[in-house]
Amino acid sequence: MNYPGGIKKRQNTFEKSFVDYANRGMKLEDDLNITNKYYRDIDKAIIYKKPTPIKITKVNYLSRSNVTIKEAFFDTPSTTDYNGIYKGKYIDFEAKETTSKTAFPLSNIHLHQLKHLESIEKHGGIAFIIVKFTHLNKIFLLFEKDIKLFLENTDRKSIPISYFESNGYLIKEKFNPRIDYLEILDNIGGNNEEKN
Amino acid sequence: MNYPGGIKKRQNTFEKSFVDYANRGMKLEDDLNITNKYYRDIDKAIIYKKPTPIKITKVNYLSRSNVTIKEAFFDTPSTTDYNGIYKGKYIDFEAKETTSKTAFPLSNIHLHQLKHLESIEKHGGIAFIIVKFTHLNKIFLLFEKDIKLFLENTDRKSIPISYFESNGYLIKEKFNPRIDYLEILDNIGGNNEEKN
């Protein structure tokens, strides 16, 4: 890798820590990035993961092309991680992993992210979450309207896997694309009025 | 401001440099952020600026809630800065300022960003650029198809202001929303078949 200003990457504890941090629960994200790249390559859909929001507090500014961020923090995302366009429709979703075998803890998703998905649905977009139960190796797509329905009818702090099984859609992992979530949208005709 | 781990913000040269850096040509971005917030507040459209892509090379990871980025660099954006949904349509654009009084230098926009806008248009989205000529205090919206038309018919490395005047749309600055670019889309019926 090349760094501006000829700064050499050092193998130190900070960096190692970052690698550990970055790899924690990022498998679903990697698979979705590969899937989205595949969709773009075959020109099926234009969907990207947004960059991680960072709050920068110190930089070393030597010139326009030589800027090093010296201190920054991970910021709270305003919206969901993924959005784009498919068959002329606006697509918006959040993807999460859980190690639980029984339920998806709602604390994994910020309330303003759920509100965002609700707004998208209201404005005519297709809004959903993709949840991977890592220990069961099962990935579900759950539309926003079904999340809303769940929240309106319970005080539970997690969505049980049975709810995903009856109201969500199981996404089978394939070789390519790895997580073919657009297939779910195709099968239900671009909306979630009927189940397969 | 509060920082994780009780780290106090120091007033030093790095920080001053960052403020200078951040303020350089960010007026249009600020005005668009305020405009987009206004659109969201009145529930007219859900459009956000994406976070700035950062390549992180060193972090100090103490715990999940106490992570400080110690070294990072500004990364090349994969796509455009702004996207979202308006009247059920996918909206995608890039915004740039120029100090030139005669033309917008195409070097201000990455080639892959222009290709991205072209893909969006092809997939049924509404794609454009917003360009502010800061010394003339004029802001134009130019649809992707008109950028493409320009590029197909010339080898020029900049789009002259006359092209914006005849093929783009002047956005008048107002009190609220400051840069009412959705008004342009409304006036042309959500597409750019006809001019006002």
Interface residues (C-beta under 8 A of the other chain):
Chain A: Y3 P4 K9 R10 N12 F14 E15 S17 F18 D20 Y21 A22 R40 D43 A45 I46 Y48 K50 P51 T52 P53 I54 I56 T57 K58 V59 N60 Y61 V67 T68 I69 K70 E71 A72 F73 F74 D75 P77 S78 T79 N83 G84 I85 Y86 K87 G88 K89 Y90 D92 H116 S119 I120 K122 H123 G124 G125
Chain B: Y3 P4 K9 R10 N12 F14 E15 S17 F18 D20 Y21 A22 R40 D43 A45 I46 Y48 K50 P51 T52 P53 I54 I56 T57 K58 V59 N60 Y61 V67 T68 I69 K70 E71 A72 F73 F74 D75 P77 S78 T79 N83 G84 I85 Y86 K87 G88 K89 Y90 D92 H116 S119 I120 K122 H123 G124 G125
